[in-house]
Amino acid sequence: MKRSTERILTTHVGSLVRPPDLREMIRARESGNPYDREALAARVRSAVAEAVRKQVECGIDIVSDGEQGKLGFNTYTNQRLGGFEPRALRPGEHPRPRRRDWDAFPEFYDEYWQTQPVTAPPQVCTGAVTYERDAVATDIQNFKEALQGARVEEAFMPAIAPFYQGENRFYPTEQAFLTAVADALHEEYQAIVDAGFILQIDDPGLPTQWDAQIPAISVAEYRKRAAQRVELVNHALRGIPEERVRYHICWGSWHGPHVTDLPLRDVVDLMLQVRAQAYSVEAANPRHEHEYHVWEDVKLPEGKILIPGVIAHTTNTVEHPELVKERIMRYARLVGRENVIAGVDCGFAQGAFTARVHPTIAWAKLKSLAEGAALASQELW
């Protein structure tokens, strides 16, 4: 994995807003309406090419495919994992898991969730979990074609951690079920690395499942559960070199109060146990920006890289490059300039139908990220 040896490198979390026409083609497919399969495949290919070109134009060094062909950052596995079936919502069941933040601001969330689309029904595991490689093979081919002639430092592809796939009704224990999912997703992880890309594991649940514990549990008890998550992620990563892996955590992409978020300090040591070389962490949103102080006490292990988010997905305001520079400088002083890659808090779209900022603003933010990194590099080198 490339390091910031001569200047601060830039990247983001992976998902970018889908073009309107692609979004409508995906909507037709997901709604069961007639659609042209070949036309959709061709539009995904061209959208990936556009996403790579625009990232390069903005000055991003380490690019992704924008996840243009995926329904959502977690629900894309519905098309890749066998052994699952959709289920209808139970009477009175909300399509989203309840959180303590929701309980703290019920009036806000009752309104907010009405504006946020649900991309897929709940899934239940009713048979042995299997993995179908055709979709990831298509993703890889599309990305390779898009990268031809592009001047980038590296390329990465995101993949979901093995915790978001559904409810178990087949395996004798939850641990057996999650292990089966991890074994299946290992095939995707290996395929991405074998293709020459950096693998990014998306695991917002490491901190965000704290908010979903109702009633609340102690931090000590939560850490035991989080440690089990880390063990399972490492199981799924077995045999994959650490230097080909980056691990992303966040506090959820939704634009809510987040007053019940777990502090980074309570899970940072567990995060660092994941067998990855780089760690991508939210660091720009107003609930967590102050947590750079964690790195005054926590030592980044030798050879590791930190990817702090220095621009946010939580606002349509475009951060000034000078502010981006200041945020980068904080981390460079704490963990070493060569150990910092400037990133984004979270994806700009958590699904085909969920844009967190307008796409024109997303590109402006990425451009500001690159400009701020250049300013920081002038000062650091």
C-alpha positions in Angstrom: 0.0 0.0 0.0 1.3 3.4 -0.9 2.3 5.8 1.9 2.6 9.6 2.0 6.4 9.6 1.6 6.7 12.7 -0.5 3.4 14.4 -0.1 0.0 13.8 1.6 -2.0 11.3 -0.6 -5.7 11.6 -0.9 -8.6 9.1 -1.1 -12.2 8.7 0.0 -14.5 5.9 1.4 -15.6 4.5 -1.9 -19.3 5.1 -2.7 -20.2 7.9 -5.0 -23.7 9.2 -6.1 -25.0 7.3 -9.1 -26.0 9.2 -12.3 -29.8 9.8 -12.5 -30.3 7.5 -15.5 -28.4 4.7 -13.9 -30.4 5.1 -10.7 -33.6 4.8 -12.6 -32.4 1.6 -14.4 -31.5 0.1 -11.1 -34.9 1.2 -9.7 -36.7 -0.7 -12.5 -34.7 -3.8 -11.8 -35.3 -3.7 -8.1 -39.0 -3.0 -8.5 -39.5 -6.0 -10.8 -40.3 -3.8 -13.8 -39.1 -4.6 -17.3 -35.5 -3.4 -17.9 -32.8 -4.0 -20.5 -30.2 -6.1 -18.8 -27.5 -5.4 -21.4 -28.2 -1.6 -21.3 -27.9 -1.6 -17.6 -24.6 -3.5 -17.7 -23.3 -1.0 -20.3 -24.4 2.0 -18.2 -22.7 0.6 -15.1 -19.5 0.3 -17.1 -19.7 3.9 -18.4 -20.6 5.2 -14.9 -17.5 3.5 -13.4 -15.4 5.1 -16.1 -17.0 8.5 -15.4 -16.4 8.1 -11.7 -12.7 7.2 -12.1 -12.2 10.1 -14.6 -13.8 12.6 -12.2 -11.9 11.4 -9.2 -8.6 11.9 -11.1 -9.8 15.4 -12.3 -10.4 16.3 -8.7 -6.9 15.3 -7.7 -7.7 12.1 -5.8 -4.7 9.7 -5.7 -6.3 6.5 -4.5 -9.6 5.9 -6.3 -12.5 3.5 -6.2 -15.1 2.4 -8.8 -17.6 4.5 -7.0 -19.6 1.3 -6.2 -21.7 2.3 -9.3 -23.0 -1.2 -9.8 -24.1 -1.9 -6.3 -27.6 -1.4 -4.9 -26.2 -0.3 -1.5 -23.0 -0.6 0.6 -24.5 -3.6 2.5 -27.5 -4.8 0.5 -25.4 -5.6 -2.6 -24.7 -9.1 -1.1 -28.4 -10.0 -1.8 -27.3 -10.7 -5.3 -24.0 -12.5 -4.3 -24.9 -14.7 -1.3 -27.0 -17.8 -1.7 -29.0 -19.3 1.1 -31.1 -16.2 1.8 -34.7 -15.2 1.1 -36.5 -11.9 1.6 -39.2 -11.7 4.2 -42.1 -9.3 4.7 -42.0 -6.8 7.6 -43.8 -8.0 10.7 -46.9 -6.1 11.9 -45.6 -2.8 13.4 -42.0 -3.5 12.4 -40.0 -0.5 11.2 -37.7 -1.3 8.2 -34.8 0.3 10.1 -33.4 -1.0 13.4 -34.3 1.1 16.4 -31.5 3.1 18.0 -31.2 5.1 21.3 -30.6 8.2 19.2 -34.0 7.6 17.7 -35.5 7.4 21.1 -33.8 10.6 22.2 -35.2 12.5 19.2 -38.4 10.7 18.1 -40.1 13.7 16.5 -37.0 14.3 14.3 -36.6 10.7 13.3 -40.3 10.1 12.6 -39.9 12.9 9.9 -36.4 12.1 8.8 -37.0 8.4 8.0 -39.8 9.3 5.7 -37.2 11.1 3.4 -34.8 8.1 3.4 -35.5 5.2 1.0 -35.2 1.6 2.1 -33.3 -0.2 -0.6 -34.2 -3.8 0.1 -36.5 -6.0 2.3 -35.0 -7.9 5.3 -33.2 -11.1 4.5 -33.3 -14.4 6.3 -30.9 -17.3 6.0 -32.8 -20.5 5.1 -30.0 -22.6 3.7 -26.3 -23.0 3.5 -24.5 -19.8 2.7 -22.8 -19.8 -0.7 -21.0 -17.2 -2.8 -21.5 -16.3 -6.4 -18.4 -14.7 -8.0 -20.0 -13.4 -11.2 -20.9 -10.0 -9.8 -17.5 -9.3 -8.3 -15.8 -10.5 -11.5 -17.9 -7.9 -13.4 -17.0 -5.2 -10.9 -13.3 -6.0 -11.2 -13.5 -6.0 -15.0 -15.4 -2.7 -15.2 -12.9 -1.1 -12.8 -9.8 -2.4 -14.7 -11.2 -1.0 -17.9 -11.9 2.4 -16.3 -8.4 2.6 -14.9 -6.7 2.1 -18.3 -4.7 5.2 -18.9 -5.7 6.9 -15.7 -2.9 8.4 -13.6 -3.6 7.2 -10.1 -1.3 6.1 -7.2 -3.5 3.1 -6.3 -7.1 1.7 -6.6 -9.3 0.2 -4.0 -12.6 -1.7 -3.9 -14.9 -1.7 -0.9 -16.6 -4.8 0.4 -18.9 -5.3 3.4 -17.9 -6.9 6.7 -19.7 -10.2 7.5 -22.4 -8.8 9.8 -25.1 -7.2 7.7 -26.5 -10.0 5.7 -29.7 -10.9 7.6 -31.4 -13.1 10.2 -30.3 -16.7 10.8 -33.0 -19.5 10.5 -30.7 -22.3 9.3 -27.5 -22.6 11.3 -27.6 -24.0 14.9 -25.9 -21.0 16.4 -25.4 -17.3 15.5 -21.6 -17.9 15.5 -21.9 -20.7 13.0 -24.1 -18.5 10.8 -21.6 -15.5 10.9 -18.7 -17.8 10.3 -20.4 -19.2 7.2 -21.0 -15.6 6.0 -17.4 -14.7 6.7 -16.2 -17.8 4.7 -18.4 -16.8 1.8 -17.3 -13.1 1.8 -13.6 -14.3 2.0 -14.0 -15.3 -1.6 -15.0 -11.7 -2.5 -12.1 -10.3 -0.5 -9.6 -12.7 -2.1 -10.9 -11.9 -5.6 -10.4 -8.2 -5.1 -6.9 -8.6 -3.8 -6.0 -11.1 -6.5 -7.1 -8.5 -9.1 -4.4 -6.2 -7.8 -6.7 -3.8 -5.9 -6.6 -2.6 -2.3 -9.4 -4.2 -0.3 -11.5 -1.9 1.9 -13.6 -3.6 4.6 -16.6 -1.5 5.4 -17.6 -2.1 9.1 -19.6 0.9 10.5 -21.1 -1.5 13.0 -17.9 -1.7 15.1 -18.9 1.6 16.8 -22.6 1.9 15.7 -24.0 -1.3 17.2 -23.4 0.4 20.6 -26.3 2.7 19.8 -28.5 -0.2 18.8 -28.3 -1.9 22.2 -31.7 -1.4 23.8 -31.6 -1.3 26.7 -28.1 0.0 26.9 -25.3 -2.3 28.1 -22.0 -1.4 29.8 -19.1 -0.3 27.7 -17.2 -3.3 29.0 -19.9 -5.7 27.8 -20.1 -4.0 24.5 -16.3 -4.3 24.0 -16.6 -8.0 24.5 -19.0 -8.2 21.6 -16.9 -5.8 19.5 -13.9 -8.0 20.1 -15.8 -11.0 18.7 -16.6 -8.9 15.6 -12.9 -8.2 15.2 -12.1 -11.9 15.4 -14.6 -12.7 12.7 -13.3 -10.0 10.4 -9.8 -11.4 10.8 -11.2 -14.8 10.1 -12.7 -13.5 6.8 -9.3 -11.9 6.0 -7.2 -15.0 6.6 -4.4 -15.4 4.1 -4.8 -11.9 2.7 -1.6 -9.7 3.3 -2.3 -6.8 5.7 -0.6 -4.4 3.3 -3.5 -5.0 0.8 -6.2 -4.2 3.3 -7.8 -1.0 4.7 -10.5 -1.0 7.3 -13.3 1.6 7.5 -15.4 2.4 10.5 -17.9 5.3 11.0 -20.8 6.2 13.1 -23.4 5.7 10.4 -24.1 7.8 7.3 -27.5 9.2 8.3 -27.8 12.9 9.1 -29.0 12.7 12.6 -28.1 14.1 16.1 -25.7 11.2 17.0 -25.7 12.1 20.7 -25.6 8.5 21.6 -22.5 7.7 19.6 -19.8 5.6 21.2 -16.5 7.6 21.6 -13.6 6.4 19.4 -11.5 5.9 22.5 -13.7 3.0 23.6 -13.0 0.9 20.5 -9.8 2.3 19.0 -7.6 -0.5 20.4 -10.0 -3.1 18.9 -10.0 -1.4 15.5 -6.2 -1.6 15.5 -6.4 -5.4 16.0 -8.0 -5.8 12.6 -5.4 -7.3 10.3 -5.2 -4.3 8.0 -2.5 -1.8 7.2 -4.7 1.3 7.0 -7.6 2.5 9.2 -10.3 4.9 7.8 -12.1 6.8 10.6 -14.6 9.7 10.7 -12.7 12.8 11.8 -14.5 15.8 10.3 -18.1 15.6 11.4 -19.0 17.9 14.3 -19.7 15.0 16.7 -16.3 13.4 16.3 -13.8 16.0 15.0 -12.4 16.5 18.5 -11.4 12.9 18.7 -8.0 13.5 17.1 -6.9 13.9 20.7 -7.2 10.1 21.0 -4.0 9.9 19.1 -2.2 11.9 21.7 -2.4 8.8 24.0 -2.9 5.9 21.5 0.2 5.0 19.5 -0.4 4.1 15.9 1.4 0.7 15.5 4.6 0.6 13.4 3.9 0.3 9.7 0.2 1.3 10.0 -1.5 4.1 8.2 -4.3 6.4 9.4 -7.0 7.7 6.9 -8.8 10.4 8.8 -11.9 12.0 7.2 -10.9 15.6 6.7 -14.0 16.4 4.7 -17.5 15.4 5.8 -20.5 13.8 4.2 -22.8 15.3 6.8 -23.0 18.8 5.2 -23.4 20.3 1.7 -21.0 23.1 2.7 -17.7 22.6 0.9 -14.8 22.7 3.3 -12.2 25.4 2.7 -8.8 24.0 1.6 -7.2 25.8 4.5 -9.5 24.0 7.0 -8.7 20.7 5.2 -5.0 21.5 5.6 -5.4 22.2 9.3 -7.2 18.9 9.9 -4.4 17.1 8.0 -1.7 18.9 10.0 -3.2 17.7 13.3 -2.8 14.1 12.3 0.5 14.5 10.7 1.9 16.0 13.9 0.4 13.2 16.0 1.2 10.1 14.0 3.8 11.2 11.4 3.2 12.7 8.0 4.1 9.5 6.1 1.4 7.6 8.1 -1.5 9.9 7.0 -3.6 9.6 3.9 -6.3 12.3 3.7 -9.8 10.9 3.4 -13.5 11.5 3.7 -15.7 10.6 6.7 -18.0 8.2 4.9 -19.4 7.5 1.4 -21.3 10.2 -0.4 -24.0 7.7 -1.3 -24.8 4.6 0.9 -26.9 3.2 -1.9 -28.2 3.8 -5.4 -31.1 5.8 -4.0 -29.4 7.4 -1.1 -27.2 10.5 -1.8 -25.8 12.2 1.2 -24.8 15.3 -0.7 -25.6 16.5 -4.2 -23.1 15.0 -6.7 -21.9 18.4 -7.9 -21.0 19.2 -4.3 -19.3 15.8 -3.8 -16.9 16.6 -6.6 -16.3 20.1 -5.2 -15.5 18.5 -1.8 -13.1 16.1 -3.3 -11.4 18.9 -5.2 -11.1 20.9 -1.9 -9.7 17.7 -0.3 -6.9 17.6 -2.9 -6.2 21.3 -2.6 -6.0 21.1 1.2 -3.7 18.1 1.0 -1.4 20.1 -1.4 -1.3 23.0 1.1 -0.4 20.6 3.9 2.3 19.0 1.8 3.9 22.3 1.2 4.1 22.9 4.9 5.1 19.4 5.9 7.8 18.9 3.2 
